[in-house]
Amino acid sequence: MIPVESYEKQPKAWLGIIWIVLYFILDIIGQFISIIPQIFNQVMTNSNTMTIDDFYMPWYINLTQAIAIGLVIFLAYLTHMRLFSFRPFSKKETLQALAIGIGTLLLSNVVEITISILNPDFNTANQTGIENVFSNSSMMTMFISVVILAPIAEETIFRGLLMGVVLRKFPKIAVIVSALLFTLLHIPTDILSFIIYFVMAFGLAFMYYKTRRLEACILLHFVNNLIAFFFMI
C-alpha cells in the first residue's frame, strides 16, 4: 500500500495542464506587450505602411519570457513537480543522451539537406517569420530568446510538464502527443515543414522517454537552435 503522504505528494495531472495553459497565456501577454508600443508608434507617426515583416523583438520581451517560464517552474515546484533533478548524469544516461542527441541532429540535418536539394527555394513559414524578425532586432535579444529561453520554456512545457506530469502514466503515448503538439506549435504549412519539425520534436520526446532528464532535452534543443542561429547570422 502506498503511504498517504507519498500519494498526496504525487504531481497532479490536472495541475500540469493548468501550468501549461498559464504559460501560454503569459507568453501571449508578453508578445502583446512587445507589439503594442510598435503599433502605437506607427499610429503616432501616421504611418500606414507597417507590415508583419516590420516588427522586431524589443529587449524586454526576454524579460517577459523569463518571467513566464520562471513562474511556471516555481509553481510546478510548489505543487511537487520535480522537473529538474540536477544530479550528475550516470554513465548510462550520458551514453543514451549522446546517442539520441547526435542521432537526432544528424537525422534532422539529413532531412533538411535532402529537402533543400529537392526544393532549393523551400523554407518553413515559421523560419521565414523568425528570419524577418531577426533582421529587424538586436542580435543579442534574438540569441537570448531563440537559443536560451526557447529551449528552456519549450522543453519544460512539452517534456517536463506534458510528458512528465500530464501523461506520465502513458509514456509511449506521451512521446507521440508531445512530438505532435510541439510540431504544430511551429505552424507547419505543408508536409515538408511538418516532417522537418516532427523529426526534431520526436527526437526530443524520445530523449525524455529514455533518460527522464529534462536537462538533456534542453541541451539538445539548445544545440539545435544554436546551429540554426548561426545560419541566420
N, C-alpha and C positions, 0 to 999 in steps of 0.2 A: 504494500500500500504506500502511495506517495504521501509524505508528510504534508499537513495542511499548509505550513509555512512555505514549503518549496512550491506547492501548487499555486499559492497566491502570488508568488514572485515570478511566475512564468509570464512572458510578454503576451499581451492580448492582441489577437489578430485585428480586431476592430479598431484598436487604438493605433495600430500600424497604419491602417487606411486613413485615419484622421490625420496623422502626422504627414502622410504623403500628400493629402489634399491641402493641408495647411501650407506645405512648402510651395506648391504650385500657386496658391493664392498670393502668398508673399512675393513669389518671383514675378507674377504678373503685375502686382502693385509696384515692385521695383522698376520693371520695364516701363510702366506707365509714368512713373516719376521722372524717368530719364528722357521720355519723349515729349512730355508736356511743355517743358521750357523751350525745346526746339520749335514746336508748333507755335507757341506764344511769340517767340522771336520773329517767326515768319509773318505772323499776323501784324505785329507792331511795325514791321518794315514794309508792310503792304506787298509782300512777295507772294505770288500765286504760282510760282514755278517749282516749288519743292516737291520732290517725289520720294518714294520709299528708299531710293538709292542715295538720297542726300543725307539720310540720318546717320548719326555717329554714336559711339558709346562714350558718354562722359565718365570721368574718373570715379564719380560717386556711385556708378552702377555696381562697381566691385564691392563697395561697402554694403549696398542693399542685398547683393547676392550672398556675401559673407554672413550678414545678419540672419538672412532667411535660413540658410543651411545650418548655421551655428545654433539658432534657436531650436530647430527641429532635432538636431543631435542631442542638445541639452534635455529637451522634453522626452526624447526616447530613453535617455539615460535615467531620468527620473521615474520612468514607467518600466524599469527593469529590462530594457532592451540594450544589451551589451553588444553594440555593433562592432566595436574595435576591441581586440584583445591586447595589443601592444606587447605581447610576449615574443621572444625570439622565435624565428622560424625553425622548425625541425628540419632534419636532412630530407625527409620525405616531402615535406611541404615545399621546401626550396626546389627540389628536383621537379615536382609536379608544376609549380608555378613557372619555372623556367621553360619546361617543355610546352606547356599550354600557351604561355606568353609568346615565345618565339614562333611556335606553330601558327598561332592566330595572326601575328604580324606578317609572317611570310605568306599565308593564305590570303590575307586581306590585300596585300600588295600585288600578289599574282593576279587576283581578280580585277583590281583596278587597272593594272597594266594591260591585261587582256582586253578589257573593255575599251581602254584608250586606243589600243591598236585597231580594234574592230570599228570603233567610232571615235575618231580623233577629236571631234568637237563636243563630245559629251561632257556634261558637268551636272551634278545634282543641284536642285533648286536651293537646298539648304546651304551647300558650299558656295553657290553664287551669291547668296544673300550675305554670308559671312565675309566673303571677299569684298563686297561692296562696302560693308560697314568698316571693314579693316582699312580700306583706302582712305576713309574719312576720319579715322580715330587714331588716338595715340597708340604706338606700338606696345608700350608698357601696359596700358589699360587692357588691350586685347590679349596680351600674353597672360596676365593675371586671370582674366575671365575665362579664356579658352583652354589654357594649359594647366592652370592650378585649380580654380574654383569649379569649373565644369566637371572635371573628373571626380572631385570630392562629392559634389552635390548629386550627380547622376548615379554614381556607384552607391552612395548612401541610400538613395531612393529606390533604385531598381534592383540592387543586390542586397544591401543591408536590411531595408525595411520590407520590400516586396517579397524577396526570396527567403530572407532570414526570419521574418516575423509573420507577415500575412499568409504566405504559402509554405511555411516551414514544415507542415505535416505532409506536403505533397512536393517533395524536392524535384522530382523529374518533370512534373507539370510546371513547376516554378521556373525551370530553365527555359521552356518554350514561351511561357507567358511573359517572362521578363525580357527575353530577346525580342519578341514581337512588339511589346509596348515601347521598348527602347527604340526599335527601328521606326515605329510610327511617329514617335516624338520628333524624329528628324525629318519628317514630312517627305517621304519618298513619293515622287510623282509618276514613276514608271517602274517597270520590273527591274531595270538595271540599277537604279538608285536604291531600290528595295534590297537587292542582292548585296550591294556594297555595304549598306549599313547593317544588314542582318548577319553577315559574316563576323563583323567585329562584335555585334551585340551577343551572338551565340557564344563566341569565344570568351567574353567577359562573364556571361552567365555560367558557362561550363567551368571557368576558373573558380568561381564561388562555390559551385556544386562540389568540386573535387577538394578544394582546400579549406573552405569555410573561413577564409581570411579576406576580409574586406580590404585590408591594406594591399594585398596582392592585386586585386581588381583595380584599385585606384592607381597603382603603379603602372599597370599595363595600359590603362586608359590615358594616363599622363604621357607615357612614351608615344602612344599613337597620336595624341593631339600635338605633342611637341614636334613630331615629324611633319604633320600637316601644317603646323605653324611656320616651320622653316621654308616650306614650299610656297607659302603666301608672301614671304618677305621679298 
